[in-house]
Amino acid sequence: QVQLVESGGGSVQAGDSLRLSCVDSGRTFSNYDMGWFRQAPGKEREFVSAIRMSNYERHYADSVKGRFSISRDNAKNTVYLRMNSLKPEDTAVYYCAAGAVTDNNYYTPIPYNYWGQGTRVTVSS
């Protein structure tokens, strides 16, 4: 079964970079579209980025486009989120998700059936 574990979070200064990793302990990683979401204290969960399973098409929220980069290594059952030029508003718990995207609904939580426990990112000014 799918089990997602995120890592790589931490406390950094504005302008710094981090790379988050999400490892699937299952053996069907290549069959899933993968997404990253985040939830800041007192706010709703929001979409960050996604990468498709078939053609590696990438999607980004407007707030992170140009700063964040998503990638996947199916051989390692891992999806990454490289975060550059971090801002205080990027502070949140970041969640990895796996599912099957249809109707271009990658920016909603609907297509994602599996979720990790999250890794915390804190960016100070």
C-alpha positions in Angstrom: 0.0 0.0 0.0 1.0 3.6 -0.4 2.7 5.3 2.5 4.1 8.7 2.0 6.8 10.2 4.2 8.0 13.8 3.8 11.3 15.2 5.0 13.6 18.2 4.4 11.7 20.9 6.3 13.4 23.2 8.7 13.8 26.8 9.9 15.6 29.1 7.5 16.0 32.8 6.7 14.2 34.6 3.9 16.0 34.1 0.6 17.3 30.7 1.6 16.5 27.4 -0.1 15.3 24.0 1.0 14.5 20.8 -0.8 11.7 18.7 0.4 11.5 14.9 -0.3 8.5 12.6 -0.3 9.2 8.8 -0.3 6.6 6.2 -1.1 7.2 3.0 0.7 4.9 1.2 -1.7 5.9 -0.2 -5.1 3.3 1.6 -7.3 4.8 5.1 -7.2 5.0 5.5 -11.0 1.2 4.9 -11.2 0.4 8.1 -9.3 0.2 11.8 -10.0 2.0 13.6 -7.1 1.2 16.9 -5.5 2.5 19.2 -2.8 0.1 21.1 -0.6 0.8 23.4 2.4 -1.1 24.7 5.3 -0.1 27.7 7.3 -1.2 28.3 10.9 -4.9 29.4 11.0 -5.3 29.0 7.2 -6.8 26.5 4.8 -4.7 24.0 3.0 -3.6 25.3 -0.4 -2.1 23.8 -3.5 1.6 24.3 -4.2 2.7 22.1 -7.0 2.0 18.8 -8.9 3.8 16.5 -11.3 2.0 14.0 -13.6 2.9 10.4 -13.7 2.7 9.9 -17.5 4.4 12.8 -19.1 6.0 14.6 -16.1 3.9 17.7 -16.8 4.5 20.2 -13.9 2.0 22.6 -12.4 2.6 25.4 -9.9 0.6 27.8 -7.8 1.1 31.4 -8.9 2.5 32.2 -5.5 5.5 29.9 -6.0 6.0 29.8 -9.8 9.5 30.7 -10.7 10.8 29.9 -7.2 9.8 26.3 -6.6 10.6 23.3 -8.8 9.0 19.9 -8.5 10.6 16.7 -9.8 10.3 13.0 -9.4 12.5 10.0 -9.5 10.4 6.9 -10.1 13.3 4.6 -9.5 13.7 5.9 -6.0 9.9 6.3 -5.4 10.5 9.9 -4.5 9.1 13.3 -5.4 11.0 16.4 -4.6 10.1 20.1 -4.1 13.0 22.4 -4.5 12.2 25.8 -2.9 14.3 28.8 -3.7 14.1 32.4 -2.6 11.9 31.4 0.3 9.6 34.1 1.8 8.0 34.3 5.3 4.7 33.6 3.6 6.0 30.2 2.6 5.9 29.2 6.3 3.6 26.2 6.6 3.4 22.5 7.0 4.0 20.9 3.6 2.2 17.7 2.7 2.9 15.3 -0.1 -0.1 13.6 -1.8 -0.6 10.9 -4.4 -3.6 10.2 -6.6 -5.0 10.3 -10.1 -5.7 13.6 -11.6 -8.6 14.0 -14.0 -10.3 17.1 -15.5 -7.2 19.2 -14.6 -8.2 19.2 -10.9 -4.6 18.9 -9.7 -4.9 22.1 -7.8 -7.6 20.6 -5.5 -7.3 17.9 -2.9 -10.0 15.8 -4.6 -7.8 13.5 -6.8 -5.3 12.7 -4.1 -6.1 9.5 -2.2 -2.9 9.3 -0.1 -1.3 11.9 2.1 1.9 12.1 4.1 2.2 13.4 7.7 3.8 16.7 6.6 7.1 18.4 7.1 7.3 21.9 8.7 8.9 24.8 6.9 9.5 28.1 8.8 10.9 31.1 7.0 11.9 34.1 9.1 12.5 37.6 7.9 
